Amino acid sequence: IIVLLTAIIGSLSLMQYLGYLLQKLDSFHMHFVGSKVHIAVRRSLHKTERLRD
């Protein structure tokens, strides 16, 4: 029973660690994608401003 408990606790902490890693990766990925989108939006805005003039 004790071995089973330690195995469950170990798997839980492993899952938490994996989830934490995924969160870190996801936030970094979102930041990267967000900056790309931001640049693209700014470029398109500049283009529309030029078209207006």
SULWO-V286694 format. One record per residue. N is the residue number from 1. RES is the residue in one letter. OMEGA is omega in whole degrees, 0 to 359 (999 if undefined). Layout:
n=N res=RES omega=OMEGA
n=N res=RES omega=OMEGA
This chain:
n=1 res=I omega=181
n=2 res=I omega=179
n=3 res=V omega=179
n=4 res=L omega=179
n=5 res=L omega=180
n=6 res=T omega=178
n=7 res=A omega=179
n=8 res=I omega=180
n=9 res=I omega=179
n=10 res=G omega=180
n=11 res=S omega=178
n=12 res=L omega=181
n=13 res=S omega=178
n=14 res=L omega=178
n=15 res=M omega=178
n=16 res=Q omega=181
n=17 res=Y omega=178
n=18 res=L omega=179
n=19 res=G omega=178
n=20 res=Y omega=179
n=21 res=L omega=179
n=22 res=L omega=178
n=23 res=Q omega=180
n=24 res=K omega=180
n=25 res=L omega=183
n=26 res=D omega=181
n=27 res=S omega=178
n=28 res=F omega=180
n=29 res=H omega=180
n=30 res=M omega=178
n=31 res=H omega=180
n=32 res=F omega=180
n=33 res=V omega=180
n=34 res=G omega=179
n=35 res=S omega=178
n=36 res=K omega=181
n=37 res=V omega=180
n=38 res=H omega=179
n=39 res=I omega=181
n=40 res=A omega=180
n=41 res=V omega=180
n=42 res=R omega=179
n=43 res=R omega=181
n=44 res=S omega=178
n=45 res=L omega=178
n=46 res=H omega=180
n=47 res=K omega=181
n=48 res=T omega=179
n=49 res=E omega=179
n=50 res=R omega=180
n=51 res=L omega=180
n=52 res=R omega=183
n=53 res=D omega=999
